[in-house]
């Protein structure tokens, strides 16, 4: 059962933190690349919805296990004419048939799921042939010093940030799931401590 912190405080903290300028900038770069029928994994508070292009996106289905975050997403700003459906569900067991979506989008979500491998496997399952997986995630830094700090603070960080992990690999996990990386950028977020700011963004297709 969710605690009072998880129900009433954490959703607002997550929306505030993930809506910071450094995160917003990355959303503006990856989200507009979505095409056709889109599935957004971990839609959260709907922070990506404002950046979809209704001229190229048929509709967006956002899935999230948190009722509190889904309620926030329902009211989140989005372009006029963008069809959006917010549904309950977990990335490890998506409630959709095979090969349904043209694009699967995942931003700052793999850090907090129970099994990134299972989520990525499900993303492959629901993608149409020729579909694309778009991602922007923070994770394990390649720099030894930053990685040491990530391992030190991760136990406390997970408790405060809704199970968010700092030491999960990103691009390597996408490739291990059977995707081919067609575009990949790796960098530190601006004005963010290195232990919290390593980010990997890319476009992948079915291998």
N, C-alpha and C positions, 0 to 999 in steps of 0.2 A: 504494500500500500504506500502511495506517495506521501511524503511528509509535507507539513505546511510550507516549509521552505521550497520544496520542489514544486508545489502547486501554485503558490502565490508570489514568491520572490524570484525564484530562478528563471521563469519564463521572461520576466521583464528585464532581468540582468542580461540574459542571453541576447535579447533583441537590442539592448543598448550597446553591448560589447560588439556584437556582430554587425551592427549598423555604423560602427566607427568609420571615419574617412578612409583609412587604409584598406578595410574590408570592402567598403562601398566601391572604391576604385577598381578592385579586382572583379567585382560583380559587373561593372559597366563594360569590362573587357570580354568576359566569357558568356554572359547570358544572351546578348544580342546575336550570338552565333547559332542559337537554337533554330530549328526548322521543323515544320510540320506538326504532328501531334507529339507533345512533349510530356514526359514524366519527370517531375522534380522529386528527387529523393530527399527526405528530411526537409520539407518545405518550411518548417519552423514557423516564424512569425511573418512569412511572406515577403521577406526583404528583397527577393529577386524579382518579384512580380512587376515592379515598375520598369524593369529594363528589357522585357520581352517586346518584340516587334510584331504587332498584330498583322502586319503585311506579309510576314513570312511564317508565322506560327498559327496553326489551325486551332489549337487549344492547349491548355496547360492543365495537367492533373498533378496536384501536389499531395504527397502522402507523408504522414507523420504520426507517431504513436501518442503524442501529447495532446490531450483535449484542450488544454490551456493555450498552447501555441497555435493549434488549428483555429481557435476562436479569434486570435489576433490576426492570423493570416486571412481569414474571411473578410476582415475590415481593412486589409492593407491596400495602399494605393496601387493601381494598375492602369495601363493605357485604356482609353475608351475602345470598346469593341473586342477586347481580349477575353475569350471564353476561359473561365477558370473553374475547376472543381477541386475542392479540398476533401480528402478522404482519410479515414483512420487506417493505419497499417504500419507494418514494420518492414524495413528494407530486406531483412533476411527471409521474409515470406510474403512477397508481394501478391496482392489479391487481383492479379491480372493474368489473362491468357498469354501464351507465347506470341512473340513477334507482333506486338500491338503498336509500339511507339517508334517514331522516326528519330527522336532524340531522347536521351536520358541525361539529365543534368544533376550533378552532385557537387554542392559547394559547402565546405566546412561542416561536413556530416560524417565522413568516415572515421573521424577522431572519436566519436561518441557511440557508435553502434557496437553491439555485442561482438559481431563477427564481420570485419571488412570483407573477408574472402567470400562469405555467404551473400553479402549485399552485392558485391561485384558479379558474382555468378548469376544472381537474379536479374541484374541490369542487362547482362548478356542475353538472358532468356527472353526478356520482354522486348528487346530491340528487334526491329525488322531487319532483314538482310539489306545491307547498305546503310543502316542507321549509324548514328554517331553517339559516342559517350563523351560528354563535356564535363570536365572536373576542375575544381580549384579547391585545394585542401592544404591545411597546415599539417606538419608532421616532423619526423626525425631529421634534425640538421646533419649535414655531412661534416660539419666542423666539430672536432673532438671536444673543444671547450664548451661550446653551446650544448652539445649532446650530453655532456656530463651534468650540466645544470638542468637540462630537461629531465634526466633520470632522478635527480635529487628532489625536484619539486613536484614531479608527476603525482605521487600518492596524495598529497594535499590538494593539488590542482583538480584531480578527478572528483574529489569530494565537494569542492566548491563550485565546479563548473559542469555539473550534470553528467559525470562520467567521461569527460573529455580527456583523451590521451595526448601526450606530447611526443611520444617516441614511436609512433607508427610510421612505417615507410609509406610513400604515396605512389609515385610512378612505378616503382618496382612491383607493388601490389596489383596495380592495374594491368601490367604486363603478365604477371603470374596468373591472372584470371583469364587469360586468353585474348586480351585486346592487343591491337597493334597501335603504337603511339605514332600518330601522324603529325602532331605538333606538341612541343613540351617546353615549358619555361620553369626555371627553378630560381628562387630569389628570396630575400628577406623583405618582409613588409616594412614600409616606411614608418619611422617613429614608433617602432615596436621592439621591445627587448628581444634579443636574438633567441633566447630560450623559448619564446612564444611566437616568433615571427617567421620561421622558415615556412615557405609556401611553394607548392608545385601546382602548375596550371597546365592543362592540355586538352587536346582533342584526340580521341581514340576511336578506332573502328574494329569490327569483328575480324579477328585474324583468320 
